[in-house]
Structures are given as structure tokens and as C-alpha cells.
Amino acid sequence: MMRIWNKRLAGMLAALLLAVVAPAILALPVSAADDLPRLSDMADLLSDSEESELSDLLDEISERQQVDIVVVTVESMEGETAEVYADDFFDYNGYGFGDERDGILFLISMAERDWHITTRGYGITAVTDAGREYIAEEFQFDLSEGEYAAAFTTFANLCDDFITQAKNGQPYDIDNMPTDPVTYFAGNFILAFAIAFVIALIATGMMRLQLKSVFGQSTASDYMKQGSLQLTKKNDLFLYKKVERKKKEQESKPVSTAPSSPPRPTGGSKTHISSSGAKHGGGGGKF
């Protein structure tokens, strides 16, 4: 009887302990990485190996930069706009580092053929509107061709570069964008060609100075040896005539009063408020 009573007492104590401790456990914050991976391929666009490689890349960049880099694919947004869907997916799934929830999320929807990048916290600073357009130009071809792993990898690596640049105090923006490899190569080629041309000019000039026996003459006949050519017949032939025409003066036309060009964009990021009340930047397009 005593043994049965001890078991009941132990059970009651365990239940009491669980009732006290469980609410505290449930109240503990859980990181976004534990709830959802930074890659959510719900449209099943990637192979297992591609998913593994991309997930590792997103995790490494996110943890090192302390800015969540997230990729989401869906079959359909079920009537939502890409902006609303991307903002809500980021906010309600708890992505983002720190109090400002720093992060960048890339969404694509197959049914609507929409892509959208939403930024929050430091992501708004790192990826400006001009920066987002630059990133989109880099992944747009692969995305349109169905090379999704390549497009997502390009997005992740560029986010890494843009965050690093922003932390150095000069975020990529309208007047400060990454150097295009083609432009960089062309510039270096022109510089190398100019240097080679100057060197060749100096070398040929030195060779010319070494010619002591040959000098420039005023007429072609001075280069001939006296008496080496005798002309027996001469004729003057009329070859052509030159006619000059002057354009008739026309009355001047009134100066055009076309409207001036629109003001030049000032850069930075336009922001909006999501359904959760958070400030987001971003934008998207079709693929």
C-alpha cells in the first residue's frame, strides 16, 4: 500500500512540476531558423543536391552577416499580390535578425510568373531600389530560362556583396554601383592599348633619329638622281573640275518649347508598411 501511495505522490509532483514549467518553456523565443529553413522550395523547383547547397549558402551568409537571406518558391499566391505575400511570409514566420528584423527575402510564384524582393531593417539600407534593379538584371536571364538554382545563388551572393558594401559605409546605389565585368575589361583593354601605342611611338621615333643618311625633301623630284630620267613627250590632261555650291539661307525656326526631362532619381529605398505594421522596402517583376 505504501508503495502505491509513493507512486501516486510522485505522479502528482511530476504533474505539478510540468504545470509550472511548461508555460515558461512555451514562452521562450524560438529563432526563425529553427521554425523554418531559409530556403522554402514549396514549388519543388530544385533537386535535393541543389536544395542542400543553396540552404548551406543562405545559412552561411545569414549567420556571418547577421542579416537573414531567404528564398521562397510557391506554386501560386492564391490571389495575393507579390508584395503582400513576400512581406507577410517574412513577418509572420519570424525571419530577421535583431530588433529591426534585418533581412532580405526573394519570392517567386510559378502560376503568376512573378518575382519579388522584400527588405526589412538593415536589408532596406543594403539593397536600395537601384541595387535591387541591378541584382534583378543579374538573375533575370537564369530565372526566365528555368535555371532556378543559378538565379537563387546569384541573388544570395549579390546580397552578401551589397551588405558588405553597406557596412563599409558606401551602400551600392544609383551613383555607386558594382563595376560591370564587360566595362571593366573594356576599360583595361583601352588603357593597355594606349600604353602600347605610346611605347611603339617612342621606339619608332628613336629608330628614326638613328637614320643619318636620309633627310626629308621639299618635292618628289629631289629624291631622284640628277639625269636619271629624261622625258621625250609631255601632255597636259584635264582631269576634273571643282564646282562650289552654297546652301540658300533659310528662315530660322522658332525654338522648341518641349517639356524638360523629369528630375533625376535621388537613390535610396522607397518603403511601405506591411499588414503586420512593419516597414519594408523592395519591388519585383515578371519572369
Secondary structure, 3 states (H helix, E strand, C coil): CHHHHHHHHHHHHHHHHHHHHHHHHHHCCCCHHHHCCCEEECCCCCCHHHHHHHHHHHHHHHHHHCCEEEEEEECCCCCCCHHHHHHHHHHHCCCCECCCCEEEEEEEECCCCEEEEEEECHHHHHCCHHHHHHHHHHHHHHHHCCCHHHHHHHHHHHHHHHHHHHHCCCCCECCECCCCHHHHHHHHHHHHHHHHHHHHHHHHHHHHHCCCCCCCCCCHHHHCCCCCCCCCCCCCCCCCCCCCCCCCCCCCCCCCCCCCCCCCCCCCCCEEECCCCCEEEEEEEEC
